[in-house]
Amino acid sequence: MNRIEAKMIIEHEKLTGFNWNENRYYNENEVGIKFADNVWLTYATDERASVITGSKKEFDSEEEALDDFICRLRADKVLRDIVS
């Protein structure tokens, strides 16, 4: 998947609660993707805005990282829908 496809999925499926390579502090219950030290990282945060232990994944390619990012956002949406 590329950036354009990922952005279209986010918009079409109304996925929320993410940090896409923004240079800011973590927020509560978000899924993130960023490029750092020549590697793509995805992660999830908890209700205290801390990265959940074991949630960080490293990828060599942006495409693989975006696949994981969208998968996590979709799962997060299911959980948010159950809770609300």
C-alpha positions in Angstrom: 0.0 0.0 0.0 1.2 3.5 -0.7 0.4 6.8 1.1 -2.4 7.8 -1.3 -4.1 4.5 -0.8 -3.7 4.7 3.0 -5.1 8.2 3.1 -8.1 7.2 1.0 -8.8 4.2 3.3 -8.6 6.5 6.4 -11.0 9.0 4.8 -13.4 6.4 3.4 -13.6 4.3 6.5 -13.5 7.3 8.8 -10.6 6.0 10.8 -9.5 8.2 13.7 -7.0 8.3 16.6 -3.7 8.2 14.8 -0.4 10.0 14.5 1.0 10.0 11.0 4.6 11.1 11.4 3.7 14.2 13.4 6.4 15.6 15.6 4.4 15.9 18.8 3.8 14.2 22.1 1.8 10.9 22.0 -2.0 11.1 22.6 -4.1 8.6 24.5 -5.2 5.5 22.6 -3.7 6.3 19.3 -2.0 4.3 16.5 1.1 5.8 15.1 3.5 5.5 12.2 6.8 7.4 11.8 10.1 7.2 10.0 13.1 7.3 12.4 16.7 6.2 12.1 16.2 4.8 8.6 13.4 2.5 9.7 9.6 2.7 9.7 7.9 2.3 13.0 4.3 1.6 14.0 3.0 1.6 17.6 0.0 1.9 19.8 -0.5 4.0 22.9 -2.6 3.3 26.0 -5.0 5.5 28.1 -2.0 7.2 29.6 -0.5 8.1 26.2 2.4 5.7 26.7 3.5 3.3 24.0 2.2 -0.1 24.9 4.9 -2.6 25.6 5.5 -4.9 22.7 3.4 -2.7 20.3 6.3 -1.2 18.4 7.1 -2.9 15.1 9.9 -2.0 12.7 9.7 -2.2 8.9 12.3 -1.7 6.2 9.7 -0.5 3.7 7.0 2.2 4.0 4.5 -0.1 2.2 4.8 -2.8 4.9 4.5 -0.2 7.7 1.4 1.4 6.1 -0.2 -2.1 5.8 0.3 -2.6 9.5 -0.8 1.0 10.3 -4.1 0.6 8.5 -4.7 -2.9 10.0 -4.2 -1.4 13.5 -6.5 1.6 12.8 -9.2 -0.8 11.6 -8.9 -2.9 14.7 -9.0 0.3 16.9 -12.2 1.4 15.1 -13.8 -1.9 16.0 -12.9 -1.5 19.6 -14.1 2.1 19.7 -17.4 1.1 18.2 -17.8 -1.7 20.8 -17.1 0.7 23.7 -19.4 3.5 22.5 
